[in-house]
Amino acid sequence: MRLASLSARAPGLLLLPALLLSGFGEAQTAPAQPAAPATTPAPPTAPATQPARAPLPGAASAATARAASAIAVEVGGVIKGQIVACPAALKLSVRAVCLYSKNSPASLRPLIRGKLAGRALGDWKTTGTSSTLLASETVNGPVGAFVLLRGLSATESLVVVDAVTASAAASTAPRPATPAGVVKGQPYVLGRDLIGVVNVTALGANKYRLNAGDSALTVTVGAKAAQLSGGQTTAGNVELPFVPATDGKNLIFPLLGLRSLGCTVTPAGATVTVACGQASVGLRPIVF
């Protein structure tokens, strides 16, 4: 009777191990399902594609951003300005640096231009109360940043330094090729960089007059021979170490030729100090 009872129940007992094994197998494969949620964290990356500020047309490259940063430090030092928030209306890049200065634009323009020296590309372009100057990180380098000078009042100014966009850099004319007559590897200065110590006047027909104190030196583009007059120096013909040149707008004068005017040239690291009488200026010479 007991055997019959067990026999009657045997099919169920025999099925139990199979069910247990089946359940165990499902338990083993079930944990694979939680792997699916691993793909769900992807949405949090979406906000990273949203810019913090409205982008300008084009984009600043790493090189122009580096140039803007370096120039901003120099400009800030020379004008002794205070960093302020940039006005949203100017639509600047996130790398822009804005400085407040208690000086008029007219007094700041020569300071900034003199500080940048050979890295300034061209002269200030003024429209209304705003002036703009393009600059490169290195002498003869490509345009990398711009300086915007805006008058806030008769004695206050906003100075902005920002990187140029890739499209603006591409559309900006490059610095001229090596002018005819210059000697590669020799230092030259632009006539405009001598403001404050030497006054350069264009006479026409590729002739220029350089005045330092009471001395005057008349030079001709492409010629070593020059005429010296006035002052306590010996008047007459002098020979320059290298011929002066021009890029069509600026006199490009051999740095050592300034000695003909009685000026001294003293190296100071990557720059030089040109002293003529009591006046002196620090500048970075151009080497083609």
Secondary structure, 3 states (H helix, E strand, C coil): CHHHHHHHHHHHHHHHHHHHHHHHHHHHHHHHHHHHHHHCCCHHHHHHHCCCCCCCCCCCCHHHHHHHHHHHHHHHHHHCCEEECCCHHHCCCCCCEEEEECCCHHHHHHHHHHHHHHHEEEEEEEECCEEEEEEECCCCCCEEEEEEEEEEECCEEEEEEEECCHHHHHHCCCCCCCCCCCCCCCEEEEHHHHCCCCEEEEEECCEEEEEECCEEEEEECCCCEEEEECCCCCCEEEECCCCCEECCCCEEEEHHHHHHHCCEEEEECCEEEEEECCEEEEECCEEC
